[in-house]
């Protein structure tokens, strides 16, 4: 849940880099919230009817997280050393969204790149304050 809230705190931050975990955890929690809101829409009768499963609550939520979703997508592309414009690949009919998922699933560039410092540097290079190296964790 912390990864989801961190993305919301960076509401309109389009520069820098986002780890895979940040991107995918935001996508997971956002999808779960959308499904829950769609169910609530259906229960209270605020859905639009027809084949669409959306309603007023889910539409308002989608609009509220539009900018953070674009922001984390751009930062994710930056982590793979690509321009943020690569998120537009998802607009290509049929295969665009598949290509975007493949790009988002790739490992980020190790070390600094054109878009900033490595957000995973502490884990990759064993710097203090990262995972098992933190005080209180047993060392092997």
C-alpha positions in Angstrom: 0.0 0.0 0.0 3.0 2.3 0.7 4.0 2.1 -3.0 0.5 3.2 -4.0 0.5 6.2 -1.7 4.0 7.2 -2.8 2.8 7.5 -6.4 -0.2 9.6 -5.2 2.2 11.9 -3.3 4.1 12.4 -6.6 0.8 13.5 -8.2 2.3 15.4 -11.1 5.9 14.4 -11.0 7.0 13.5 -14.5 10.8 13.5 -14.1 13.0 11.0 -12.3 12.7 7.3 -12.3 10.3 4.7 -10.9 11.2 1.1 -9.9 9.2 -1.8 -11.3 7.9 -2.5 -7.9 6.5 1.1 -7.6 4.9 0.8 -11.0 3.3 -2.6 -10.6 2.1 -2.1 -7.0 0.4 1.1 -8.1 -1.2 -0.8 -11.0 -2.3 -3.6 -8.7 -3.9 -1.4 -6.0 -5.5 0.8 -8.6 -7.0 -2.2 -10.4 -8.4 -3.6 -7.1 -9.8 -0.2 -6.1 -11.4 0.1 -9.6 -13.0 -3.3 -9.3 -14.4 -2.5 -5.8 -15.8 0.8 -7.0 -17.4 -0.9 -10.0 -19.1 -3.4 -7.7 -20.3 -0.6 -5.4 -21.6 1.3 -8.4 -23.6 -1.7 -9.4 -25.0 -2.2 -5.9 -26.1 1.4 -5.3 -27.3 1.8 -8.9 -24.9 4.4 -10.1 -23.5 2.3 -13.0 -24.1 3.3 -16.6 -25.8 0.1 -17.5 -25.3 -1.9 -20.6 -22.1 -3.9 -21.2 -20.0 -1.3 -19.5 -19.1 -2.1 -15.9 -18.2 1.4 -15.0 -20.3 3.9 -13.1 -20.0 7.3 -11.5 -17.7 6.3 -8.6 -15.3 4.3 -10.8 -15.2 7.1 -13.4 -14.4 9.8 -10.8 -11.7 7.5 -9.4 -10.2 7.0 -12.9 -10.1 10.7 -13.5 -8.6 11.3 -10.1 -5.7 8.9 -10.7 -5.1 9.8 -14.4 -2.2 12.2 -13.8 -0.4 9.9 -11.2 -0.9 7.0 -13.6 0.7 8.9 -16.5 3.5 10.2 -14.1 4.4 6.7 -12.9 4.4 5.4 -16.4 6.7 8.1 -17.6 9.0 7.6 -14.7 9.0 3.8 -15.4 10.1 4.4 -19.0 12.8 6.8 -17.6 14.1 3.9 -15.4 14.6 1.8 -18.5 16.5 4.8 -20.1 13.7 5.6 -22.5 11.8 8.8 -23.1 8.5 9.2 -21.4 6.9 9.5 -24.8 7.2 5.7 -25.0 4.0 5.4 -23.0 2.1 6.4 -26.1 3.1 3.1 -27.7 0.1 1.7 -25.8 -2.2 3.6 -28.2 -1.1 1.4 -31.1 -4.1 -0.8 -31.9 -3.9 -4.5 -31.0 -0.2 -4.8 -29.9 0.6 -1.4 -28.4 -0.5 -2.3 -24.8 1.4 -5.6 -25.0 4.6 -3.8 -26.1 4.1 -1.2 -23.2 3.7 -4.0 -20.7 6.9 -5.6 -21.9 8.8 -2.3 -21.7 7.4 -1.7 -18.2 8.4 -5.2 -17.0 12.0 -4.8 -18.0 14.8 -4.3 -15.4 15.7 -0.7 -14.9 19.1 0.7 -16.0 21.7 0.0 -13.3 23.4 3.1 -12.0 22.6 6.7 -13.1 21.1 7.3 -16.6 19.9 10.3 -18.5 16.9 10.7 -16.3 18.5 10.6 -12.8 20.0 8.4 -10.2 19.1 4.7 -9.8 16.2 4.3 -7.4 17.4 0.8 -6.7 21.0 1.7 -6.2 21.1 0.9 -2.5 19.9 -2.7 -3.1 22.1 -3.3 -6.2 25.3 -2.0 -4.7 24.9 -2.9 -1.1 24.8 0.6 0.3 23.6 1.0 3.9 19.9 1.4 4.5 18.8 -1.2 2.0 17.0 -4.4 3.0 19.2 -7.0 4.7 22.0 -4.5 5.3 19.7 -2.5 7.6 20.3 -2.7 11.4 18.2 -5.3 13.0 18.4 -7.7 10.1 20.7 -10.7 10.4 23.7 -10.6 8.1 25.0 -13.7 6.4 
